Amino acid sequence: MTNVVLVGTLDTKGVEYGWLRERLTRAGVEVVLVDTGIMGEPRVPADVPRDAVARAAGTELSELRTAADRGAAVTTMARGAEATLLRLHAEGRLHGVLAIGGSGGTSIATRAMRALPLGVPKVMVSSMASGDVGPYVGSSDITMMYSVVDIAGINSVSAPVLANAVEAVAGMARAHARAALDPDLPAALGTGTRPLIATSMAGVTTIGVDAARERLTELGYEVLVFHVSGAGGRTLETLAGQGVFAGVLDLTLSELADDLCGGILTAGPDRLSAAGRAGVPQVVSLGALDMVKFGPLGSLPERARYRRVRVHNPSITVIRTTEDECAELGRRVAAKLRAATGPAAVCVPLRGLSTLGAPGGPYHDPRADGALFSALRDGLRGSAARLYDYDTHINDPAFGRAAADRLHTMIGAVRAAA
C-alpha cells in the first residue's frame, strides 16, 4: 500500500486532520497520523502520539508542559517530528507527507519535511505560504500551498483547498511508491549512472552556461543548473557540502554582489564555500558580478536610485556595481578560493560578465571590471588556485565549453590520483 504521513498539532487542528485522514483513506492510501501537539488534549487519536514524538527528541512531554516555553517546545517537537518521519521513511511507511498549519505548525512540519530525501513528496498547506517561504522550504522540494483562510475549521473556502492538497499528495505518493521499482530512476541523488555536476546560471549568463552544460553532457556528466536566486545558491552550497557532486562549475556569482551591496537575491556570506571545504573540484567564473538585484523599480532604495539602473523585469531592478565594489568582490572570491581544500580554478572572461556588460552594453565598464580582475589576481597570488584569462565574453559559447573542459580535466586528475 501507499502510505501518506499526516503530521500536525491535534489539539488545535484535530478536526481538520481528522477530515484529511478520512479524505486520504477515500483516495485509496494508508494514513499514519503523527501528533505534534503539546498542551491541549488531542481531538482525534494519533497513530504516533505526542509523547512518542517528544521522546524521539530526547525529552518527555511532561517536561515541555512544565517548562511552559512555547518557543522551546515547538523547537523540540519539530526535532521529534523530524526523527519520527525519518524512521517511518526508513521502515517503508512513508511515500508522501502532508501537513497544515499556521506559523507554528508550519515550522514544525517543514523542519521534518526538509530532513527527508529529495523526491519524497512533501505538501505543506499554510496560512504563511503567500509570504516569504524561504525559511520553511530551505533547500528542499517542499510544495507550499496557500490556505487562503486560516486553518480553523472546514468551510466553503478551506474545503476545496484541502481537498486539492489531499489529491495532490495521494497522487504524488502513489507515483513515488512506483518509482522505487523504476530502473530508470536513481534511488537517491548522486546514485545515477552519470556523475553529477552543479553549475550556476542567471538569465544574463544563460548562453555561456548552456554551452558549458551541453559540453559536460557530451563528456558523460549529468548537469544540475541552479538559478542564482538566493535559494538556488544556498541549495547548490548545501548539496556541494553533502558530497553529491563530482565537480562544480560555478559560472555565475551575482549572489555575492547582492550580499555585499544589500540586494534581495543574496545566498548569504557562505556562498562559494562548500565545494572548497568538501574538496570538490571547482571551476569558477565571475558571471553577473557587474550587477546587484533589487525588487520592483518603485522599491529601489534611495541610495541606489542615482546609480546606473535597469529594469530587468517588473519584479527585478538591477544596478551596476561600482569600481570599489568590484574590487571588494574580487578580494572575496579570492579569499574563498584560497581556502579551498580541493582543486580550484577561475576562468576570467575579459570582454564582459553578462549580457548587459558586453561591449556596447549599458553595463560595459572596463575600469570596474578591471578592478575586479586585478583584486582577484592579487588575492590568488601564491595560492594553489589557478587563474586563466579568456579574451571572450562570458556568453561566448567557446568560453562555456572551455570552462567545462577545464573542470573535466581537473576531475580526471583527482580520479587518477585516488
Summary of the structure (lengths in Angstrom):
residues: 418
radius of gyration: 24.3
end to end distance: 44.0
largest distance: 69.8
contacts: 1511
relative contact order: 0.09
helix: 44%
strand: 18%
